[in-house]
């Protein structure tokens, strides 16, 4: 061996001896601590059962059904709302609740509380008929209600009507108020209602 080779071998041996003890003395890396086990969660509460609602539109009429929370009996009605542009609350609601078997249908009109109760509200199918005058029965914070049985004659007339109608009443200042009313879809909505 030459002197140069012997020196290189010695130097390599020193380097190796210096590295080996250092790596052997370094502690092994510790694994990251495990997060604590999650506490068992109680089972999720069932979602709150609210009322179950369905609706279907027939022309300008809507049939709505609801099963109130905690009950099994379904309540249904058909309705038409009139709203002014830019206002959230309707200015009128005409509704026919699902009639009890063997009883005639009832027509309910809801208007704002600022009505003159004396004259009731009149439904006119066209300008030529005498219309159907309905007396107010009560006022509640949401509005004043006029109710009447819906006779077979009116039912046939409303089903057959193709022209726009109107609700006519007087406000508390005795001024006449007219609200447009549509009979479009009335017959189909009523047929769907009585099938409920």
Backbone torsions as a table, in degrees:
resi	resn	phi	psi	omega
1	UNK	NA	139.7	178.8
2	UNK	-82.4	167.1	-177.3
3	UNK	-66.8	-39.2	-179.7
4	UNK	-65.2	-42.2	-179.4
5	UNK	-68.4	-39.8	179.3
6	UNK	-65.3	-39.1	179.3
7	UNK	-67.3	-40.8	-179.7
8	UNK	-66.1	-41.8	-179.6
9	UNK	-65.3	-40.9	178.7
10	UNK	-64.7	-44.0	180.0
11	UNK	-63.3	-41.3	178.8
12	UNK	-63.9	-41.2	178.7
13	UNK	-63.5	-39.6	179.9
14	UNK	-65.7	-42.5	-179.4
15	UNK	-63.7	-45.3	-179.8
16	UNK	-63.2	-42.2	179.0
17	UNK	-65.2	-33.0	-179.2
18	UNK	-73.5	-36.5	-176.8
19	UNK	-77.4	-43.5	-175.9
20	UNK	-59.7	-50.0	-179.7
21	UNK	-63.1	-33.3	-177.8
22	UNK	-67.2	-45.6	-179.0
23	UNK	-69.4	-31.6	178.9
24	UNK	-71.9	-28.6	-177.9
25	UNK	-83.5	-17.2	179.8
26	UNK	-72.0	134.4	179.4
27	UNK	-69.0	149.3	178.6
28	UNK	-67.2	143.3	180.0
29	UNK	-62.5	136.9	-179.4
30	UNK	-85.1	143.4	176.3
31	UNK	-68.4	151.2	178.9
32	UNK	-61.1	141.4	-178.9
33	UNK	-63.0	142.7	178.9
34	UNK	-75.6	140.4	176.2
35	UNK	-67.6	149.2	-179.7
36	UNK	-60.8	148.1	-179.7
37	UNK	-61.8	135.6	-179.7
38	UNK	-65.1	144.3	177.5
39	UNK	-69.5	139.5	180.0
40	UNK	-61.7	131.2	179.5
41	UNK	-86.3	142.4	174.6
42	UNK	-66.8	153.0	-178.9
43	UNK	-59.8	144.0	-179.1
44	UNK	-63.1	140.2	177.5
45	UNK	-68.5	145.3	178.8
46	UNK	-62.5	148.8	-178.8
47	UNK	-58.7	146.0	-179.4
48	UNK	-60.3	129.6	179.2
49	UNK	-86.1	110.1	175.2
50	UNK	-97.1	-176.9	178.0
51	UNK	-65.9	147.0	176.6
52	UNK	-95.2	127.6	-175.5
53	UNK	-127.4	145.1	172.0
54	UNK	-137.0	155.6	175.1
55	UNK	-151.4	151.9	176.7
56	UNK	-143.0	141.3	-177.0
57	UNK	-104.9	135.1	177.6
58	UNK	-129.7	99.7	-175.9
59	UNK	62.6	-121.2	179.5
60	UNK	-99.7	12.1	179.7
61	UNK	-115.0	148.2	-180.0
62	UNK	-124.1	131.3	173.4
63	UNK	-99.1	122.9	-178.9
64	UNK	-119.8	137.3	175.3
65	UNK	-129.3	148.7	-179.1
66	UNK	-147.6	139.9	169.5
67	UNK	-111.2	106.0	-178.0
68	UNK	-60.1	152.7	-179.8
69	UNK	-55.4	132.2	177.0
70	UNK	80.2	4.7	179.8
71	UNK	-122.3	164.8	177.7
72	UNK	-114.5	-14.2	-179.0
73	UNK	-79.2	126.8	-180.0
74	UNK	-88.3	135.9	173.2
75	UNK	-113.2	137.0	-177.4
76	UNK	-136.4	153.1	170.4
77	UNK	-154.2	166.5	171.6
78	UNK	-115.0	144.7	-175.1
79	UNK	-149.9	160.9	171.4
80	UNK	-136.9	128.0	179.0
81	UNK	-106.9	145.4	171.8
82	UNK	-117.7	128.9	180.0
83	UNK	-127.8	146.9	172.6
84	UNK	-87.1	144.7	178.9
85	UNK	-58.3	135.1	177.1
86	UNK	86.4	-3.3	178.2
87	UNK	-111.8	139.9	-178.2
88	UNK	-80.1	-36.2	-175.4
89	UNK	-88.6	140.6	178.4
90	UNK	-69.9	153.3	176.6
91	UNK	-94.6	-16.0	173.8
92	UNK	-153.0	154.5	175.9
93	UNK	-141.5	125.6	174.1
94	UNK	-112.5	127.4	-175.8
95	UNK	-137.5	148.4	171.5
96	UNK	-127.6	107.9	177.5
97	UNK	-69.5	155.7	176.2
98	UNK	-57.1	118.7	-177.7
99	UNK	-70.2	146.9	174.6
100	UNK	-69.8	140.4	-178.1
101	UNK	-55.4	131.6	178.7
102	UNK	89.6	-6.1	178.6
103	UNK	-114.5	152.3	178.6
104	UNK	-76.7	159.1	-179.1
105	UNK	-67.3	157.3	177.8
106	UNK	-119.4	135.9	178.3
107	UNK	-104.8	128.3	-179.1
108	UNK	-123.2	130.9	176.0
109	UNK	-117.2	128.1	176.7
110	UNK	-113.8	127.6	-179.9
111	UNK	-128.8	168.2	178.8
112	UNK	-61.5	162.1	-176.2
113	UNK	-71.6	-10.5	-177.5
114	UNK	-91.3	49.1	-179.7
115	UNK	-106.2	157.2	170.2
116	UNK	-85.6	118.7	-174.9
117	UNK	-74.8	-21.0	-172.0
118	UNK	-60.6	-43.7	-172.7
119	UNK	-93.4	-9.2	-175.6
120	UNK	70.6	-159.1	178.5
121	UNK	-127.0	145.0	-177.8
122	UNK	-117.7	134.2	173.6
123	UNK	-104.1	121.8	177.5
124	UNK	-114.8	125.3	179.2
125	UNK	-80.6	-32.9	173.3
126	UNK	-155.8	174.5	-176.6
127	UNK	-72.7	-9.2	-175.3
128	UNK	-94.6	-21.8	-176.3
129	UNK	-88.5	164.1	179.9
130	UNK	-75.5	-13.9	178.3
131	UNK	78.9	176.8	179.0
132	UNK	-120.0	112.2	179.5
133	UNK	-93.2	130.0	-176.3
134	UNK	-120.6	124.0	179.6
135	UNK	-75.5	147.5	173.3
136	UNK	-72.8	137.7	-179.7
137	UNK	-106.5	-29.7	-179.4
138	UNK	-170.0	161.4	173.3
139	UNK	-123.0	138.8	176.8
140	UNK	-128.2	170.1	-178.8
141	UNK	-54.3	-30.4	-178.2
142	UNK	-79.5	-14.0	179.9
143	UNK	152.6	-179.5	178.3
144	UNK	-103.8	140.3	-174.4
145	UNK	-113.6	134.4	172.5
146	UNK	-116.7	133.4	-176.2
147	UNK	-135.0	146.5	175.1
148	UNK	-157.6	150.0	170.9
149	UNK	-64.7	143.7	179.6
150	UNK	-98.2	101.9	-177.8
151	UNK	-69.1	158.9	-179.4
152	UNK	-59.0	-35.7	179.2
153	UNK	-61.4	-47.2	178.2
154	UNK	-66.4	-38.2	179.1
155	UNK	-59.4	-46.7	178.9
156	UNK	-62.7	-42.0	-178.9
157	UNK	-64.4	-44.5	179.8
158	UNK	-65.6	-38.0	178.4
159	UNK	-63.5	-39.5	-175.1
160	UNK	-83.2	-17.9	-173.7
161	UNK	-68.8	131.4	177.8
162	UNK	-113.7	-18.3	180.0
163	UNK	-87.3	157.7	176.5
164	UNK	-65.1	145.7	175.4
165	UNK	-110.8	-166.6	178.4
166	UNK	-158.4	154.8	169.6
167	UNK	-100.2	133.4	179.7
168	UNK	-128.3	130.2	176.3
169	UNK	-154.4	174.6	176.5
170	UNK	-113.6	140.8	177.3
171	UNK	-80.9	-179.0	-176.4
172	UNK	-63.1	-22.5	177.3
173	UNK	-89.0	10.7	177.9
174	UNK	66.0	26.4	176.6
175	UNK	-95.3	136.5	179.6
176	UNK	-70.2	137.6	178.6
177	UNK	-122.4	134.1	177.9
178	UNK	-124.0	129.6	179.1
179	UNK	-121.9	128.4	179.2
180	UNK	-61.5	146.9	179.6
181	UNK	-137.2	137.4	179.4
182	UNK	-114.3	140.2	175.4
183	UNK	-102.5	3.2	-179.7
184	UNK	-62.9	119.2	179.6
185	UNK	88.2	0.5	-177.0
186	UNK	-57.9	-50.8	-178.0
187	UNK	-61.5	-44.4	179.6
188	UNK	-64.8	-40.1	179.8
189	UNK	-65.4	-43.0	-179.6
190	UNK	-65.0	-41.8	177.8
191	UNK	-60.1	-42.0	178.3
192	UNK	-66.4	-37.0	-179.8
193	UNK	-62.8	-48.3	-175.6
194	UNK	-71.9	-11.8	175.6
195	UNK	-81.7	-9.9	-176.7
196	UNK	-71.1	NA	NA
